[in-house]
Amino acid sequence: MKSFISQKGGILLCGLLMAMMILSVPPASFAVIQKGQPAPPFKVNTTSGQAVTLANYKGRVLVIDFFASWCQPCTKSIPHIIELNRKYAPQGLQVLGLSLDEDKDDLIDFITPKKLNYPVALANEELQTDYGLHSIPTLVLIDKKGVVVEKYMGLTDETAKKIEAAIKRLLAE
């Protein structure tokens, strides 16, 4: 009987601790951006020192590329993103790279030889949470009105085709 009570008490205590942990996590940590909803606002400073906000991109189609220098799939996706920007920037596409790296100097060392043709900034934890980031690379496509059109996790050949088709469609609107 004593064993049953201590076991029941342990289960109760464990459940109580889990409930406290869940309740102590701010609701923003559960943020998930939804298609058709306004993109969460942000303000970042690029590696060149320029302040950039979501409002800077109003009237433009925006691709946000969440990546990190230590992420091999991210590194492999960069040439595709550079090409998208080269091809569609004259029609109104903008790309913003948001890195999960912690050190700006390491980030600059990583991006300089890659010759990125778009601005890059560090993504703080709040920004990662606001955009519901769970894995990288993640690309978020935002229309000219600042509305989330799609969120792509990972970049395969098939996904790349879908992204390019969506960009063409949005630029034509």
Secondary structure as UniProt FT lines:
FT   HELIX           2..24
FT   HELIX           27..30
FT   TURN            35..36
FT   STRAND          43..46
FT   TURN            47..48
FT   STRAND          51..53
FT   HELIX           54..57
FT   TURN            58..59
FT   STRAND          61..67
FT   TURN            69..70
FT   HELIX           72..88
FT   HELIX           89..91
FT   STRAND          93..99
FT   HELIX           104..111
FT   HELIX           112..114
FT   STRAND          120..122
FT   HELIX           125..130
FT   TURN            131..132
FT   STRAND          138..142
FT   TURN            144..145
FT   STRAND          147..153
FT   HELIX           157..172
//
